[in-house]
């Protein structure tokens, strides 16, 4: 029989030693503390679920609105030069909608329902955007210093996700300085060897772009530094929830093939070093925005399925403008009816995921039953990587995230049609 206190085999008459009792009590206290921590983490996760659902729904609706704005603005800008009186007002509308898109993607990052959109990026651009955002949230007692390196190498990255990492680290740094201090964000080109990394990392030697965020606040204890990227670990406690979790930042950097680690010393503050693989090319900063539409059209017939009439009208107008014939449907049931009416005429179906009556998932299954060779591209403003992979595995030939540019939209349509 196992003794209730010591956990050792024996009879109830056995007398445990003082040391054994003390060890067992210590073990029980540790298990109780761990269970309390797990319970608190579960409770916090449950508290966040309604917010995640709400943010996802809001994001979906806003993405439809932004899609309509950017689509019409980009179409109206076609062929217009800077000397045209409409050029700058339309460009301002386009830029504002683009900024709205960035904010919505940050909201989606909050509940981890966002797909990475990587491109060749100068990190200094994300740094400048983050600096603007920080002006609204960092207390005036903290001096914010941005030090972008000139001629910085480009990286393959999602601008919004990198900006979110910077904001996350900066806000946590500000939280460590309740009485004020300095927050520094800097970039530089660096060529690394394996010996340049901490022992627990196994990097690929080569060219990297270093992004460093440091603060002069209270240092973290050694155990805290070790757990800093755990999913539920809070970096600092100041009597309020301040967004001190860093696992999302860690996951973003890892998904970009990069490395992130933390150094924290008493009297010196905390520094986060992020290394992203360089593309080996220099960047002079963002190019001026001049949306242009390439002549990527065709004569095929395309069925557009979306429950938002404004999106159907805008998409149909764009496709008609480039020579395509357009059929429309407001839900999955109507899409199936259209396909039965024109079984050999429809060359491509552009299918929204979230619709009433019959959603995109069920519609895709039924379309494939009617025609195993049907070409379907699905669209959504609220889809994660796992859902995209699931749709592709179910038979879809492509995905277009809302809001999309007209140029990207036409290119993806043409790519699928040419397969």
C-alpha positions in Angstrom: 0.0 0.0 0.0 1.2 3.5 -0.9 1.6 5.8 2.1 -0.7 8.8 1.8 2.0 11.3 2.7 5.3 9.9 1.5 3.9 8.0 -1.5 6.2 5.1 -0.7 5.2 1.5 -0.6 4.7 0.0 2.9 2.2 -0.5 5.6 0.2 2.1 7.5 2.2 1.3 10.6 5.4 2.4 9.0 6.7 5.6 10.4 7.9 8.0 7.7 11.0 10.0 8.5 10.9 13.8 9.0 12.8 14.3 5.8 10.4 12.2 3.8 7.4 14.0 5.2 9.0 17.4 4.4 9.9 16.3 0.9 6.4 15.0 0.3 4.8 18.2 1.6 7.0 20.2 -0.7 6.0 18.1 -3.6 2.3 18.5 -2.8 2.7 22.3 -2.5 4.4 22.4 -5.9 1.6 20.3 -7.5 -1.1 22.6 -6.0 0.7 25.7 -7.3 1.0 24.2 -10.8 -2.7 23.3 -10.7 -3.6 26.8 -9.7 -1.5 28.2 -12.5 -3.2 25.8 -15.1 -6.6 26.8 -13.8 -5.8 30.5 -14.1 -4.5 30.0 -17.6 -7.7 28.1 -18.6 -9.9 30.8 -17.1 -8.0 33.5 -19.0 -8.3 31.6 -22.2 -12.0 31.3 -21.7 -12.3 35.0 -21.0 -10.5 35.7 -24.3 -12.8 33.4 -26.5 -15.7 35.9 -26.8 -13.3 38.7 -27.7 -11.7 36.5 -30.3 -15.0 35.6 -31.8 -16.2 39.3 -31.8 -12.9 40.6 -33.4 -13.2 37.9 -36.1 -16.7 38.9 -37.0 -15.9 42.6 -37.0 -12.8 42.0 -39.1 -14.9 40.1 -41.7 -17.4 42.9 -42.1 -14.7 45.6 -42.2 -12.7 43.7 -44.8 -15.7 43.6 -47.1 -16.1 47.4 -46.7 -12.4 48.0 -47.3 -12.5 45.6 -50.3 -15.1 47.8 -51.9 -13.2 51.0 -51.3 -9.8 49.8 -52.5 -11.4 48.0 -55.5 -13.2 51.1 -56.8 -10.3 53.5 -56.0 -7.8 51.3 -57.8 -10.1 50.9 -60.8 -10.6 54.7 -61.0 -6.9 55.3 -60.8 -6.2 53.2 -63.8 -4.4 55.2 -66.4 -4.4 58.4 -64.4 -1.2 60.4 -64.1 -0.1 62.7 -61.3 -1.2 65.8 -63.3 -4.8 64.5 -63.4 -6.9 66.4 -60.8 -8.4 63.2 -59.5 -5.1 61.4 -59.0 -4.2 62.6 -55.5 -7.7 62.4 -53.9 -8.1 58.9 -55.2 -4.6 58.0 -54.0 -5.4 59.4 -50.6 -8.6 57.2 -50.5 -6.5 54.2 -51.5 -3.9 54.8 -48.9 -6.4 55.3 -46.1 -8.1 52.1 -47.0 -4.8 50.4 -47.1 -4.1 51.7 -43.6 -7.4 50.4 -42.5 -6.4 47.0 -43.9 -3.3 47.0 -41.7 -5.3 47.8 -38.6 -7.8 45.0 -39.3 -5.0 42.5 -39.8 -3.5 43.5 -36.5 -6.9 42.8 -34.9 -6.9 39.4 -36.6 -3.4 38.8 -35.2 -5.0 39.3 -31.8 -7.0 36.1 -32.1 -4.5 34.3 -34.3 -6.9 34.2 -37.3 -4.7 35.7 -40.0 -2.7 34.4 -42.9 0.8 35.6 -43.5 1.3 37.8 -46.7 5.0 37.8 -47.1 6.9 40.0 -49.6 10.3 41.6 -50.0 10.3 44.1 -47.1 12.6 46.7 -45.7 12.2 46.3 -41.9 12.7 50.1 -41.6 9.2 50.5 -43.1 7.6 48.4 -40.4 9.7 50.2 -37.8 8.4 53.6 -39.0 4.8 52.4 -39.0 5.2 51.0 -35.5 6.7 54.3 -34.3 3.6 56.1 -35.4 1.3 53.6 -33.6 3.4 53.8 -30.4 2.8 57.6 -30.2 -0.8 56.8 -29.1 0.0 54.2 -26.5 3.4 55.0 -24.9 3.4 57.4 -21.9 5.1 60.7 -22.4 7.5 59.9 -19.6 9.2 57.3 -21.9 11.6 58.5 -24.6 11.2 56.5 -27.8 14.2 56.3 -30.1 14.1 54.8 -33.5 17.4 54.1 -35.2 16.9 52.6 -38.6 20.1 51.6 -40.4 20.8 53.0 -43.9 20.9 50.6 -46.9 19.2 47.9 -44.9 18.9 44.5 -46.6 15.5 43.3 -47.5 13.8 40.3 -45.9 10.9 38.1 -47.0 8.3 39.0 -44.4 4.7 40.0 -43.7 4.8 43.8 -42.9 1.8 43.7 -40.6 3.1 40.8 -38.6 6.6 42.3 -38.2 5.0 45.6 -37.1 2.9 43.7 -34.6 6.1 42.0 -33.1 7.7 45.5 -32.7 4.6 46.9 -31.0 4.4 43.9 -28.7 8.0 44.2 -27.6 7.8 48.0 -27.2 4.6 47.9 -25.1 6.1 45.2 -22.8 9.2 47.4 -22.5 7.1 50.5 -21.6 5.3 48.4 -19.0 8.7 47.8 -17.3 9.3 51.5 -17.0 6.4 52.9 -14.9 8.5 55.8 -13.8 9.8 56.6 -17.3 12.9 55.6 -19.2 14.2 55.0 -22.7 12.8 52.7 -25.3 15.1 52.1 -28.3 14.3 50.3 -31.6 17.1 49.8 -34.1 18.1 47.8 -37.2 21.3 46.7 -38.8 22.8 44.3 -41.3 24.8 41.5 -39.8 26.6 38.4 -41.0 26.5 35.7 -38.3 28.3 32.5 -37.5 27.0 29.8 -35.3 29.3 30.9 -32.5 27.5 34.3 -32.4 24.2 32.7 -31.0 23.4 31.5 -27.5 24.1 27.8 -26.8 20.4 26.8 -27.0 20.0 28.0 -30.6 21.0 26.2 -33.8 20.9 28.9 -36.5 21.9 28.7 -40.1 25.0 30.9 -40.5 24.6 33.7 -43.1 23.3 37.2 -43.7 20.6 38.5 -41.4 18.8 41.7 -40.6 18.9 42.4 -36.9 16.0 44.1 -35.2 16.7 45.1 -31.6 14.2 46.5 -29.1 15.6 47.5 -25.7 14.4 49.3 -22.6 15.9 50.7 -19.5 13.3 49.3 -17.2 13.3 46.7 -14.4 15.2 43.5 -15.4 13.5 40.1 -15.4 14.6 37.3 -13.1 16.6 34.4 -14.7 13.6 32.0 -14.5 11.4 34.6 -16.2 13.8 35.0 -19.1 13.8 31.2 -19.7 10.0 31.1 -19.8 9.5 34.4 -21.7 8.1 32.8 -24.8 5.8 30.3 -23.1 2.2 30.6 -24.3 0.6 31.8 -21.0 3.6 33.4 -19.4 3.3 37.1 -18.4 6.5 39.0 -18.5 5.9 41.5 -15.7 3.2 42.0 -13.1 2.2 45.5 -12.2 -1.2 44.9 -10.8 -3.0 45.0 -14.2 -3.1 43.0 -17.4 -0.8 44.8 -19.8 -0.4 42.4 -22.7 2.8 40.8 -21.5 2.7 37.6 -23.5 5.3 37.0 -26.1 4.5 33.6 -27.6 2.7 35.2 -30.6 5.9 37.2 -31.4 8.0 34.1 -31.0 5.7 32.2 -33.4 5.7 34.9 -36.0 9.5 35.2 -36.1 9.9 31.4 -36.3 7.4 31.2 -39.1 9.7 33.7 -41.0 12.7 31.5 -40.5 14.2 33.8 -37.9 15.4 33.8 -34.3 14.5 35.8 -31.3 16.1 35.8 -27.8 16.0 37.9 -24.7 18.7 39.4 -22.5 17.9 41.0 -19.2 20.3 42.4 -16.6 19.7 44.4 -13.4 20.6 48.1 -14.0 20.7 47.6 -17.8 17.2 46.7 -18.6 15.9 44.2 -21.2 16.9 43.7 -24.8 15.2 41.6 -27.5 17.3 40.6 -30.5 15.5 39.4 -33.6 17.3 37.9 -36.6 15.6 37.6 -39.9 17.3 36.0 -43.0 18.3 38.7 -45.5 17.5 38.5 -49.2 20.8 40.1 -49.9 19.5 43.2 -51.6 19.4 46.8 -50.5 16.3 48.9 -50.2 15.9 52.7 -50.5 12.6 52.8 -48.7 9.0 52.4 -49.9 8.2 53.1 -53.5 5.6 55.8 -54.2 2.1 54.4 -54.5 0.9 54.5 -58.0 -1.6 51.6 -58.5 -1.6 50.4 -62.0 -3.6 47.6 -63.6 -1.8 45.3 -66.0 -3.8 44.0 -69.0 -4.5 40.6 -67.5 -7.9 39.7 -68.9 -9.6 37.0 -70.8 -12.9 35.8 -72.4 -13.8 33.0 -70.0 -17.0 32.9 -68.0 -16.6 33.3 -64.2 -19.3 32.7 -61.5 -18.9 35.1 -58.6 -20.5 33.9 -55.3 -20.8 36.3 -52.4 -23.6 37.4 -50.1 -22.6 41.0 -50.3 -24.2 42.7 -53.3 -21.7 45.5 -53.3 -18.8 43.0 -53.5 -20.6 41.1 -56.4 -21.1 44.4 -58.3 -17.5 45.6 -57.8 -16.0 42.2 -58.7 -18.3 41.8 -61.7 -17.4 45.3 -63.0 -13.7 44.6 -62.7 -14.0 41.2 -64.5 -16.2 42.7 -67.3 -13.7 45.5 -67.7 -11.0 42.9 -68.6 -13.2 41.0 -71.0 -14.6 38.2 -68.8 -18.2 37.1 -68.8 -19.7 37.2 -65.4 -22.5 35.2 -63.6 -23.4 35.9 -60.0 -24.9 34.1 -57.0 -25.7 35.3 -53.5 -25.2 32.0 -51.7 -24.1 28.4 -52.2 -27.6 27.2 -53.3 -27.8 29.8 -56.1 -24.3 28.9 -57.1 -25.3 25.3 -57.6 -28.4 26.4 -59.6 -26.2 28.5 -61.9 -23.8 25.6 -62.4 -26.8 23.3 -63.4 -28.0 26.0 -65.8 -24.6 26.4 -67.5 -22.8 23.1 -66.9 -20.2 23.6 -69.6 -20.0 27.3 -69.7 -18.5 28.2 -66.3 -14.7 28.2 -66.4 -14.1 29.4 -62.8 -16.0 29.9 -59.6 -14.9 32.6 -57.1 -16.5 31.5 -53.9 -16.8 33.4 -50.6 -16.6 31.2 -47.5 -19.0 32.8 -45.1 -22.5 33.0 -46.6 -26.1 32.3 -45.4 -28.3 29.4 -46.7 -25.3 27.4 -47.9 -21.7 28.4 -47.0 -18.6 28.0 -49.0 -17.4 24.7 -47.5 -20.6 22.8 -48.4 -20.9 24.6 -51.7 -17.4 23.4 -52.7 -18.3 19.8 -51.9 -21.5 20.0 -53.9 -19.8 21.7 -56.9 -17.2 18.9 -57.0 -20.0 16.3 -57.1 -21.6 18.1 -60.1 -18.2 18.5 -61.8 -15.0 16.9 -60.4 -13.0 19.2 -62.7 -14.6 22.5 -61.6 -12.1 25.3 -60.9 -12.8 27.0 -57.6 -11.0 29.9 -55.9 -12.3 30.9 -52.5 -12.1 34.3 -50.8 -12.4 35.4 -47.2 -11.4 38.2 -44.9 -11.2 35.9 -41.9 -9.3 32.7 -42.6 -6.2 31.1 -41.0 -3.5 28.9 -42.5 -5.1 25.7 -41.2 -8.5 26.6 -42.9 -6.8 27.5 -46.1 -4.9 24.2 -46.2 -8.2 22.4 -45.5 -10.0 24.1 -48.4 -7.1 23.4 -50.8 -7.0 19.8 -49.7 -10.8 19.6 -50.4 -10.4 20.6 -54.0 -10.1 24.4 -54.3 -7.4 25.6 -56.7 -6.6 28.9 -55.0 -7.3 31.4 -52.2 -7.6 35.2 -52.4 -7.7 37.0 -49.0 -9.8 40.1 -48.6 -9.2 42.9 -49.1 -7.1 42.2 -52.2 -5.7 44.6 -54.8 -7.2 44.4 -58.3 -3.8 43.6 -59.7 -3.4 40.5 -57.4 -7.0 39.5 -58.0 -6.6 39.5 -61.8 -3.2 37.7 -61.6 -4.6 34.9 -59.5 -7.7 34.5 -61.7 -5.5 34.3 -64.7 -3.1 31.8 -63.1 -5.9 29.4 -62.2 -7.5 29.7 -65.6 -4.2 28.9 -67.3 -3.6 25.8 -65.3 
